[in-house]
Amino acid sequence: AREKFEKSLRIKQRIRDRAGEAATWHNLATIDVYQGEYEAAREKFGKALGICQRIGDRAGEASTWHNLASIDLERGEYEAAREKFERALGICQRIGDRAGEAATWHALATIDVYQGEYDAAREKFEKSLRIRQRIGNRAGEAATWHNLATIDLRRGEYDAAREKFE
């Protein structure tokens, strides 16, 4: 896959397809993430981000901020992750990307859980849940109910957890 994306990248650059180039950098970075090569992924996502910003691709920019934040989250760099997720959230809200907004609220809540901030996490998970219910994202809704139940479990609120798990 990497070889094919690299060939695609050379073509996109040669024909000056900036959107295609950004998407290809994004795909190459995703391969790096799957292979645990986080610094290489950051570099490639950074190239995609710069292009998205230059060409005004706000959705691509939000997605790239989200992916950069996910790397930080994976590495336990919570404040860096929070900052990037908040950038993604702001863009998603401005462009009306409700699915992206819900996913980002969910990610921000996950940081709060890791940091033991369960009330803040619950608030963000509930925001994500409301959006996911409104847009009909049943899989996302199930994941959010699961996370809300997990908070109840950690607090010893077993009946509330059981209800949410069900």
Secondary structure, DSSP 4 states (H G I P E B T S, - for coil): -HHHHHHHHHHHHHTT-HHHHHHHHHHHHHHHHHTT-HHHHHHHHHHHHHHHHHHT-HHHHHHHHHHHHHHHHHTT-HHHHHHHHHHHHHHHHHHT-HHHHHHHHHHHHHHHHHTT-HHHHHHHHHHHHHHHHHHT-HHHHHHHHHHHHHHHHHTT-HHHHHHHH-
